[in-house]
Amino acid sequence: MRRRISGTWMALAVTVVAIALLAGCAGRGKKESEFWVYSMPEGETLEYRKAEDVIQEMEVMGQAMKMTFNKDMGFTMAPVAGEGTDLVAEVTITSLEASMSSPQGDFDADGTPAIDKSFMMTFSSLGKEMDVSGADDVKYSQGPQGDRSLMADFAAFLPDLPGRPVKVGDTWTSTDEIPVSEQNSELLLVFENLHTFLGFETIDGMKCARIGTAVTGSLTGSGEQMGAPLTFTGTMDGTKTWYFAVEEGLFVKGSTNMATSATVTVSGPQEMLIPMTMNMTVETELVK
């Protein structure tokens, strides 16, 4: 009897140990949720580089036209005292080169007017840009195409964080609006972003969350060319991969691919529809 009881207790003990081991393994295998916020390191200036390449094609009265645009810009972000939980950074343009190729010829833009110019950028701890209006006064010359401001470059520069604890596989959504003023035209780009937390990678010694984003959007606007009213409508579709240093609270780098399909309507005695497509890639990285 004693052996039978001892055997029963031994079996029960083995079962309890097995359950404990399973529970322990489950606990160790579970990935804890994390809550992320942006921060501006006091006394430290961040340096970024942003490269943009655009291929635009359209058909005007049966004639195909192709234009390419390339821009490479460097800038710094230095912390400035903010209010409450909002963050403020002084953005200074350190370099800017741009070029365009079109049926009318090739030319290099003059980035000199923008270099060493600064503006204040206010954003929330979750990355929502609240005030970048000063960027509208920082402009570079596109020669015969006129001046262009840097508002569109910074209106949605920081990817939006989830605003809640997340673990690998979780998703969240955000919306970005980017105004574009160019060549007597006013456009509004609206992006709907679906973000997915894909995992972690180490970049320059920093533990970075890797996020994949599916982007859809719309393009609307109006303008004028040679006295004829213009109307713009279109849709956008693309993807973005970006990295966020979770301990430092920094946007480390991002890569975006975007395709746009649009129609330009020229009003007048005879209405004309101009189909247009545009493919854009943007690479952004924290240099130091």
GUFIFI-338657 format. One record per residue (C-alpha): x, y, z; residue in three letters. Coordinates in pm, 1 decimal. Example, Ala and Ser with C-alpha at 12.3 -4.5 7.8 and 13.67 -1.06 7.14 Angstrom:
REM residues 2
<site x="1230.0" y="-450.0" z="780.0" res="ALA"/>
<site x="1367.0" y="-106.0" z="714.0" res="SER"/>
This chain:
REM residues 288
<site x="0.0" y="0.0" z="0.0" res="MET"/>
<site x="281.5" y="234.9" z="96.1" res="ARG"/>
<site x="449.0" y="170.8" z="-238.6" res="ARG"/>
<site x="120.2" y="233.9" z="-421.0" res="ARG"/>
<site x="68.0" y="562.4" z="-236.8" res="ILE"/>
<site x="427.7" y="661.2" z="-292.0" res="SER"/>
<site x="389.0" y="580.9" z="-659.4" res="GLY"/>
<site x="73.9" y="788.0" z="-679.1" res="THR"/>
<site x="244.1" y="1087.6" z="-516.6" res="TRP"/>
<site x="541.6" y="1043.9" z="-746.9" res="MET"/>
<site x="316.3" y="1046.8" z="-1054.8" res="ALA"/>
<site x="132.5" y="1352.0" z="-921.6" res="LEU"/>
<site x="461.7" y="1527.8" z="-853.3" res="ALA"/>
<site x="581.6" y="1454.4" z="-1207.0" res="VAL"/>
<site x="253.3" y="1591.8" z="-1344.0" res="THR"/>
<site x="282.2" y="1908.9" z="-1134.4" res="VAL"/>
<site x="641.5" y="1959.8" z="-1247.0" res="VAL"/>
<site x="538.7" y="1909.6" z="-1608.9" res="ALA"/>
<site x="259.6" y="2165.3" z="-1574.9" res="ILE"/>
<site x="498.0" y="2408.4" z="-1407.3" res="ALA"/>
<site x="749.4" y="2362.3" z="-1685.8" res="LEU"/>
<site x="483.3" y="2417.4" z="-1951.2" res="LEU"/>
<site x="360.6" y="2727.3" z="-1771.7" res="ALA"/>
<site x="716.4" y="2850.6" z="-1738.2" res="GLY"/>
<site x="785.5" y="2791.7" z="-2105.9" res="CYS"/>
<site x="464.0" y="2968.1" z="-2199.5" res="ALA"/>
<site x="556.9" y="3263.0" z="-1982.9" res="GLY"/>
<site x="904.1" y="3289.7" z="-2133.2" res="ARG"/>
<site x="771.4" y="3253.1" z="-2485.5" res="GLY"/>
<site x="512.9" y="3527.4" z="-2450.9" res="LYS"/>
<site x="631.1" y="3860.7" z="-2592.3" res="LYS"/>
<site x="552.4" y="4154.4" z="-2369.8" res="GLU"/>
<site x="369.4" y="4452.4" z="-2514.3" res="SER"/>
<site x="558.9" y="4776.7" z="-2549.2" res="GLU"/>
<site x="449.0" y="5141.2" z="-2543.7" res="PHE"/>
<site x="652.3" y="5374.4" z="-2765.4" res="TRP"/>
<site x="693.3" y="5751.7" z="-2762.0" res="VAL"/>
<site x="914.1" y="5998.1" z="-2946.0" res="TYR"/>
<site x="1172.5" y="6195.6" z="-2754.0" res="SER"/>
<site x="1426.7" y="6465.4" z="-2832.1" res="MET"/>
<site x="1759.2" y="6399.4" z="-2655.1" res="PRO"/>
<site x="1851.4" y="6710.6" z="-2457.2" res="GLU"/>
<site x="2164.7" y="6875.4" z="-2586.7" res="GLY"/>
<site x="2185.9" y="6639.3" z="-2885.9" res="GLU"/>
<site x="2128.4" y="6735.6" z="-3249.2" res="THR"/>
<site x="1994.3" y="6470.4" z="-3485.8" res="LEU"/>
<site x="2110.8" y="6466.4" z="-3846.1" res="GLU"/>
<site x="1894.7" y="6319.1" z="-4125.3" res="TYR"/>
<site x="1928.1" y="6260.0" z="-4496.6" res="ARG"/>
<site x="1629.3" y="6229.4" z="-4729.6" res="LYS"/>
<site x="1647.6" y="6119.8" z="-5095.8" res="ALA"/>
<site x="1347.2" y="6136.9" z="-5330.6" res="GLU"/>
<site x="1310.7" y="6003.3" z="-5685.7" res="ASP"/>
<site x="1000.3" y="6061.1" z="-5900.7" res="VAL"/>
<site x="905.4" y="5939.5" z="-6248.1" res="ILE"/>
<site x="597.8" y="6108.8" z="-6394.3" res="GLN"/>
<site x="431.3" y="6019.3" z="-6724.0" res="GLU"/>
<site x="134.2" y="6183.7" z="-6893.1" res="MET"/>
<site x="-35.7" y="6194.3" z="-7230.2" res="GLU"/>
<site x="-123.3" y="6532.3" z="-7381.2" res="VAL"/>
<site x="-322.3" y="6530.4" z="-7707.2" res="MET"/>
<site x="-197.1" y="6182.9" z="-7787.0" res="GLY"/>
<site x="165.3" y="6266.4" z="-7715.9" res="GLN"/>
<site x="342.3" y="6085.8" z="-7431.6" res="ALA"/>
<site x="552.8" y="6297.8" z="-7198.1" res="MET"/>
<site x="792.6" y="6175.5" z="-6931.9" res="LYS"/>
<site x="956.1" y="6373.2" z="-6652.4" res="MET"/>
<site x="1194.7" y="6268.5" z="-6377.5" res="THR"/>
<site x="1270.8" y="6454.0" z="-6057.0" res="PHE"/>
<site x="1543.7" y="6382.2" z="-5801.2" res="ASN"/>
<site x="1610.2" y="6554.2" z="-5470.8" res="LYS"/>
<site x="1868.6" y="6490.5" z="-5199.4" res="ASP"/>
<site x="1836.3" y="6688.9" z="-4878.0" res="MET"/>
<site x="2019.2" y="6696.2" z="-4547.4" res="GLY"/>
<site x="1886.2" y="6857.7" z="-4230.6" res="PHE"/>
<site x="1925.0" y="6861.0" z="-3854.7" res="THR"/>
<site x="1672.0" y="6851.8" z="-3570.2" res="MET"/>
<site x="1769.0" y="7016.1" z="-3240.7" res="ALA"/>
<site x="1548.3" y="7001.8" z="-2929.3" res="PRO"/>
<site x="1368.0" y="7314.9" z="-2811.5" res="VAL"/>
<site x="1165.5" y="7340.1" z="-2489.8" res="ALA"/>
<site x="803.8" y="7246.7" z="-2558.8" res="GLY"/>
<site x="479.3" y="7270.7" z="-2363.9" res="GLU"/>
<site x="317.9" y="6975.8" z="-2188.7" res="GLY"/>
<site x="379.2" y="6650.4" z="-2372.8" res="THR"/>
<site x="438.2" y="6821.4" z="-2708.4" res="ASP"/>
<site x="789.6" y="6821.8" z="-2853.3" res="LEU"/>
<site x="951.3" y="7106.3" z="-3043.9" res="VAL"/>
<site x="1254.5" y="7079.8" z="-3270.3" res="ALA"/>
<site x="1442.6" y="7341.6" z="-3466.1" res="GLU"/>
<site x="1490.8" y="7204.4" z="-3816.3" res="VAL"/>
<site x="1783.7" y="7343.4" z="-4014.7" res="THR"/>
<site x="1849.7" y="7259.4" z="-4380.3" res="ILE"/>
<site x="2216.7" y="7170.0" z="-4427.1" res="THR"/>
<site x="2219.2" y="7063.3" z="-4793.3" res="SER"/>
<site x="1978.6" y="7047.9" z="-5085.9" res="LEU"/>
<site x="2032.9" y="6931.4" z="-5442.1" res="GLU"/>
<site x="1757.7" y="6870.0" z="-5696.7" res="ALA"/>
<site x="1732.3" y="6812.5" z="-6069.7" res="SER"/>
<site x="1458.9" y="6762.2" z="-6328.9" res="MET"/>
<site x="1451.7" y="6609.0" z="-6673.8" res="SER"/>
<site x="1159.3" y="6679.2" z="-6910.6" res="SER"/>
<site x="1083.5" y="6715.5" z="-7283.8" res="PRO"/>
<site x="1159.1" y="7086.9" z="-7238.7" res="GLN"/>
<site x="1511.3" y="7006.4" z="-7122.1" res="GLY"/>
<site x="1715.2" y="6925.3" z="-6812.9" res="ASP"/>
<site x="1802.5" y="7161.2" z="-6531.9" res="PHE"/>
<site x="1941.4" y="7164.5" z="-6179.9" res="ASP"/>
<site x="1750.9" y="7340.9" z="-5907.2" res="ALA"/>
<site x="1918.6" y="7602.3" z="-5690.6" res="ASP"/>
<site x="1904.1" y="7483.1" z="-5330.5" res="GLY"/>
<site x="2113.1" y="7772.5" z="-5197.8" res="THR"/>
<site x="1816.2" y="7982.8" z="-5078.6" res="PRO"/>
<site x="1709.7" y="7698.3" z="-4843.2" res="ALA"/>
<site x="2049.4" y="7605.2" z="-4700.0" res="ILE"/>
<site x="2106.9" y="7719.9" z="-4340.7" res="ASP"/>
<site x="1741.7" y="7824.0" z="-4312.7" res="LYS"/>
<site x="1554.6" y="7703.1" z="-4003.0" res="SER"/>
<site x="1197.6" y="7661.3" z="-3880.3" res="PHE"/>
<site x="1025.0" y="7521.2" z="-3573.4" res="MET"/>
<site x="850.3" y="7184.5" z="-3589.5" res="MET"/>
<site x="599.9" y="7093.8" z="-3317.9" res="THR"/>
<site x="483.5" y="6733.4" z="-3286.6" res="PHE"/>
<site x="322.3" y="6505.0" z="-3032.2" res="SER"/>
<site x="499.7" y="6224.3" z="-2848.6" res="SER"/>
<site x="322.6" y="5985.7" z="-3089.0" res="LEU"/>
<site x="465.6" y="6156.9" z="-3397.3" res="GLY"/>
<site x="170.2" y="6365.8" z="-3514.8" res="LYS"/>
<site x="297.6" y="6688.8" z="-3670.7" res="GLU"/>
<site x="104.4" y="6975.8" z="-3515.5" res="MET"/>
<site x="281.3" y="7279.7" z="-3660.5" res="ASP"/>
<site x="534.4" y="7288.3" z="-3944.2" res="VAL"/>
<site x="404.4" y="7611.3" z="-4095.6" res="SER"/>
<site x="751.2" y="7764.9" z="-4089.8" res="GLY"/>
<site x="862.0" y="7514.6" z="-4355.6" res="ALA"/>
<site x="643.1" y="7700.7" z="-4605.1" res="ASP"/>
<site x="884.6" y="7993.7" z="-4586.8" res="ASP"/>
<site x="1189.2" y="7777.7" z="-4663.2" res="VAL"/>
<site x="1210.9" y="7758.5" z="-5043.0" res="LYS"/>
<site x="1445.9" y="7662.2" z="-5321.8" res="TYR"/>
<site x="1442.0" y="7766.0" z="-5687.0" res="SER"/>
<site x="1328.6" y="7537.1" z="-5966.9" res="GLN"/>
<site x="1423.0" y="7785.5" z="-6237.2" res="GLY"/>
<site x="1142.8" y="7825.2" z="-6493.7" res="PRO"/>
<site x="915.7" y="7616.0" z="-6269.4" res="GLN"/>
<site x="932.8" y="7878.2" z="-5995.1" res="GLY"/>
<site x="1007.7" y="7839.2" z="-5625.0" res="ASP"/>
<site x="903.9" y="7541.8" z="-5417.1" res="ARG"/>
<site x="871.0" y="7528.1" z="-5038.5" res="SER"/>
<site x="966.2" y="7239.8" z="-4810.9" res="LEU"/>
<site x="622.6" y="7213.4" z="-4648.4" res="MET"/>
<site x="543.8" y="6880.2" z="-4818.4" res="ALA"/>
<site x="872.2" y="6731.9" z="-4692.9" res="ASP"/>
<site x="785.9" y="6784.0" z="-4326.8" res="PHE"/>
<site x="403.8" y="6784.7" z="-4303.4" res="ALA"/>
<site x="411.4" y="6408.8" z="-4234.8" res="ALA"/>
<site x="780.5" y="6343.3" z="-4176.5" res="PHE"/>
<site x="745.6" y="6129.9" z="-3861.6" res="LEU"/>
<site x="553.6" y="5800.2" z="-3881.9" res="PRO"/>
<site x="271.5" y="5780.9" z="-3627.8" res="ASP"/>
<site x="311.8" y="5548.6" z="-3329.8" res="LEU"/>
<site x="21.6" y="5330.7" z="-3206.1" res="PRO"/>
<site x="-53.8" y="5516.0" z="-2882.3" res="GLY"/>
<site x="-101.5" y="5190.0" z="-2692.1" res="ARG"/>
<site x="112.4" y="4891.4" z="-2593.9" res="PRO"/>
<site x="179.9" y="4663.5" z="-2891.9" res="VAL"/>
<site x="346.2" y="4329.9" z="-2954.0" res="LYS"/>
<site x="471.0" y="4165.3" z="-3270.8" res="VAL"/>
<site x="185.5" y="4119.5" z="-3517.5" res="GLY"/>
<site x="-30.3" y="4404.0" z="-3384.1" res="ASP"/>
<site x="-166.6" y="4668.9" z="-3622.9" res="THR"/>
<site x="-285.2" y="5029.6" z="-3599.2" res="TRP"/>
<site x="-401.7" y="5300.4" z="-3838.8" res="THR"/>
<site x="-318.7" y="5665.9" z="-3895.7" res="SER"/>
<site x="-400.8" y="5944.8" z="-4141.2" res="THR"/>
<site x="-167.6" y="6202.9" z="-4296.7" res="ASP"/>
<site x="-256.4" y="6516.8" z="-4491.3" res="GLU"/>
<site x="6.9" y="6688.5" z="-4705.0" res="ILE"/>
<site x="-60.1" y="7020.8" z="-4880.0" res="PRO"/>
<site x="140.4" y="7091.1" z="-5195.1" res="VAL"/>
<site x="169.0" y="7434.3" z="-5358.3" res="SER"/>
<site x="347.6" y="7437.1" z="-5692.2" res="GLU"/>
<site x="325.0" y="7601.6" z="-6034.0" res="GLN"/>
<site x="2.7" y="7795.4" z="-5965.3" res="ASN"/>
<site x="-158.9" y="7479.2" z="-5828.0" res="SER"/>
<site x="-286.6" y="7384.0" z="-5483.4" res="GLU"/>
<site x="-303.4" y="7010.5" z="-5410.3" res="LEU"/>
<site x="-401.6" y="6806.5" z="-5105.2" res="LEU"/>
<site x="-269.5" y="6454.2" z="-5055.5" res="LEU"/>
<site x="-451.9" y="6239.8" z="-4797.4" res="VAL"/>
<site x="-294.8" y="5909.4" z="-4690.5" res="PHE"/>
<site x="-455.9" y="5626.1" z="-4492.3" res="GLU"/>
<site x="-189.7" y="5408.0" z="-4330.3" res="ASN"/>
<site x="-222.2" y="5055.0" z="-4194.0" res="LEU"/>
<site x="83.4" y="4978.3" z="-3980.0" res="HIS"/>
<site x="197.6" y="4629.5" z="-3871.8" res="THR"/>
<site x="463.4" y="4564.6" z="-3605.3" res="PHE"/>
<site x="688.4" y="4306.0" z="-3774.8" res="LEU"/>
<site x="962.5" y="4250.7" z="-3516.7" res="GLY"/>
<site x="1293.5" y="4390.8" z="-3396.0" res="PHE"/>
<site x="1626.5" y="4465.3" z="-3562.1" res="GLU"/>
<site x="1945.4" y="4617.3" z="-3427.0" res="THR"/>
<site x="2062.1" y="4925.4" z="-3617.9" res="ILE"/>
<site x="2377.3" y="5109.8" z="-3512.0" res="ASP"/>
<site x="2353.4" y="4945.2" z="-3171.3" res="GLY"/>
<site x="1990.5" y="5051.2" z="-3118.6" res="MET"/>
<site x="1701.4" y="4810.7" z="-3065.5" res="LYS"/>
<site x="1459.4" y="4910.4" z="-3341.0" res="CYS"/>
<site x="1101.3" y="4807.2" z="-3405.1" res="ALA"/>
<site x="1045.5" y="4725.9" z="-3773.0" res="ARG"/>
<site x="705.7" y="4837.5" z="-3901.1" res="ILE"/>
<site x="550.0" y="4763.0" z="-4239.0" res="GLY"/>
<site x="286.4" y="5007.9" z="-4362.5" res="THR"/>
<site x="29.0" y="4965.8" z="-4639.5" res="ALA"/>
<site x="-69.0" y="5305.2" z="-4778.1" res="VAL"/>
<site x="-372.3" y="5416.2" z="-4977.4" res="THR"/>
<site x="-454.1" y="5775.4" z="-5058.1" res="GLY"/>
<site x="-627.8" y="6038.5" z="-5264.6" res="SER"/>
<site x="-514.9" y="6344.8" z="-5455.4" res="LEU"/>
<site x="-737.4" y="6646.8" z="-5516.3" res="THR"/>
<site x="-667.7" y="7003.1" z="-5617.5" res="GLY"/>
<site x="-699.0" y="7285.4" z="-5863.4" res="SER"/>
<site x="-479.0" y="7529.5" z="-6049.6" res="GLY"/>
<site x="-431.5" y="7735.9" z="-6359.3" res="GLU"/>
<site x="-208.6" y="7716.8" z="-6664.4" res="GLN"/>
<site x="-199.6" y="7983.0" z="-6935.1" res="MET"/>
<site x="-536.1" y="8111.1" z="-6815.0" res="GLY"/>
<site x="-706.4" y="7770.5" z="-6829.0" res="ALA"/>
<site x="-850.0" y="7628.3" z="-6502.7" res="PRO"/>
<site x="-712.9" y="7288.4" z="-6397.1" res="LEU"/>
<site x="-865.1" y="7021.5" z="-6174.1" res="THR"/>
<site x="-667.0" y="6730.6" z="-6028.5" res="PHE"/>
<site x="-809.4" y="6399.7" z="-5904.1" res="THR"/>
<site x="-629.5" y="6075.3" z="-5836.3" res="GLY"/>
<site x="-557.6" y="5778.3" z="-5614.9" res="THR"/>
<site x="-237.3" y="5651.0" z="-5454.6" res="MET"/>
<site x="-117.9" y="5312.1" z="-5339.5" res="ASP"/>
<site x="208.8" y="5208.9" z="-5182.1" res="GLY"/>
<site x="414.1" y="5052.2" z="-4905.1" res="THR"/>
<site x="654.3" y="5175.6" z="-4643.1" res="LYS"/>
<site x="900.7" y="5005.5" z="-4411.0" res="THR"/>
<site x="1030.9" y="5208.4" z="-4118.1" res="TRP"/>
<site x="1234.8" y="5161.0" z="-3803.7" res="TYR"/>
<site x="1182.2" y="5315.0" z="-3461.7" res="PHE"/>
<site x="1445.6" y="5300.0" z="-3184.7" res="ALA"/>
<site x="1225.4" y="5202.8" z="-2891.2" res="VAL"/>
<site x="1459.5" y="5303.0" z="-2607.3" res="GLU"/>
<site x="1590.5" y="5624.7" z="-2762.6" res="GLU"/>
<site x="1248.5" y="5728.8" z="-2901.8" res="GLY"/>
<site x="1388.4" y="5805.9" z="-3247.9" res="LEU"/>
<site x="1276.9" y="5758.3" z="-3608.1" res="PHE"/>
<site x="1584.1" y="5581.8" z="-3748.4" res="VAL"/>
<site x="1506.7" y="5520.0" z="-4115.8" res="LYS"/>
<site x="1229.5" y="5456.6" z="-4364.0" res="GLY"/>
<site x="1178.9" y="5343.8" z="-4723.2" res="SER"/>
<site x="863.2" y="5433.7" z="-4920.3" res="THR"/>
<site x="737.7" y="5324.4" z="-5262.3" res="ASN"/>
<site x="426.6" y="5500.7" z="-5392.9" res="MET"/>
<site x="230.7" y="5480.3" z="-5719.3" res="ALA"/>
<site x="-17.0" y="5750.2" z="-5823.3" res="THR"/>
<site x="-279.9" y="5740.0" z="-6096.4" res="SER"/>
<site x="-445.5" y="6074.4" z="-6167.5" res="ALA"/>
<site x="-634.7" y="6281.3" z="-6419.3" res="THR"/>
<site x="-581.5" y="6649.2" z="-6494.5" res="VAL"/>
<site x="-893.1" y="6815.4" z="-6633.0" res="THR"/>
<site x="-831.4" y="7129.6" z="-6839.4" res="VAL"/>
<site x="-1146.0" y="7342.2" z="-6860.7" res="SER"/>
<site x="-1222.8" y="7578.1" z="-7146.5" res="GLY"/>
<site x="-1414.6" y="7593.9" z="-7472.6" res="PRO"/>
<site x="-1311.3" y="7232.7" z="-7521.6" res="GLN"/>
<site x="-1249.8" y="7023.9" z="-7209.2" res="GLU"/>
<site x="-936.9" y="6810.9" z="-7216.0" res="MET"/>
<site x="-850.7" y="6516.0" z="-6993.6" res="LEU"/>
<site x="-484.1" y="6439.1" z="-6932.7" res="ILE"/>
<site x="-409.5" y="6098.8" z="-6775.8" res="PRO"/>
<site x="-103.9" y="6094.9" z="-6550.7" res="MET"/>
<site x="90.3" y="5831.2" z="-6356.5" res="THR"/>
<site x="366.0" y="5887.9" z="-6105.2" res="MET"/>
<site x="600.6" y="5649.4" z="-5925.4" res="ASN"/>
<site x="794.2" y="5777.5" z="-5626.5" res="MET"/>
<site x="1055.0" y="5633.6" z="-5392.4" res="THR"/>
<site x="1171.0" y="5805.9" z="-5074.8" res="VAL"/>
<site x="1461.4" y="5696.9" z="-4854.3" res="GLU"/>
<site x="1514.5" y="5862.1" z="-4514.7" res="THR"/>
<site x="1780.6" y="5779.1" z="-4258.2" res="GLU"/>
<site x="1924.8" y="5908.3" z="-3935.2" res="LEU"/>
<site x="2289.0" y="5980.9" z="-4014.3" res="VAL"/>
<site x="2393.3" y="6048.7" z="-3655.3" res="LYS"/>
